[in-house]
């Protein structure tokens, strides 16, 4: 289900893993249908349109799962909230992507569930809906509710769903198709964390870094997102990772760049932009300092 102003990226990240799973399994595992308020094109936030094949008011008894992709809870009028409640029958999972998760919260469909919403709205949702067990994880799957903050977190969430429904081997193949090293579980610590118990703030900091590679956050911005001071964040990194946040973040971006160079044909300048470097020269210098060879030499090796 898409509402006007939805994120085209989030919608694609939620649906493409299901399509690819069927292609790799050579079996019709999923059949996708796009719903809207009416049978008509629905404009995304970028202005591109997606055709709604069926209207939400129509009979949807054949629906196995509903995925809601919306710009925010403000898109929900009373009639829409009532319809969502009607569709939330036992045995039918409902997923909220980005603002769609907020919409489910406003409809009361996340009460008593562990869930997540876009980080910038998390505290407001927490105050308005105290019965939701909100987390800062990139996504959550709790019984028949699936939620994520949007964007590429939807990709991880749906690949995890594929793994639960059709086995981890297929999920890993889907993950490989999208050039990811492995399937991230919702409660997995991000790569690089030591084994054993680690502070939630550190796990959340690394998740933020992973989801903000193209436009890196400053250490101060990371701390602000987490609700802690910059010095607290630096102490966490020093204690558990023996690194300062900025250096760890740079290493993470360079590792992503190395995968892109090795596994694709994108020009080095494009890889630089995709990993948060403002110029090819800066990227080349940082890459050589870290790996001992330039991006061009990496591709030729």
PyMOL commands that set and color helices and strands:
alter all, ss='L'
color gray80, all
select helices_A, chain A and resi 8-25+73-75+78-87+99-106+119-128+153-166+168-177+200-210+219-226+230-241+245-263+268-274+280-291+295-300
alter helices_A, ss='H'
color red, helices_A
select strands_A, chain A and resi 35-36+41-43+49-51+54-55+65-70+93-98+114-115+133-134+139-142+145-148
alter strands_A, ss='S'
color yellow, strands_A
deselect
rebuild
show_as cartoon
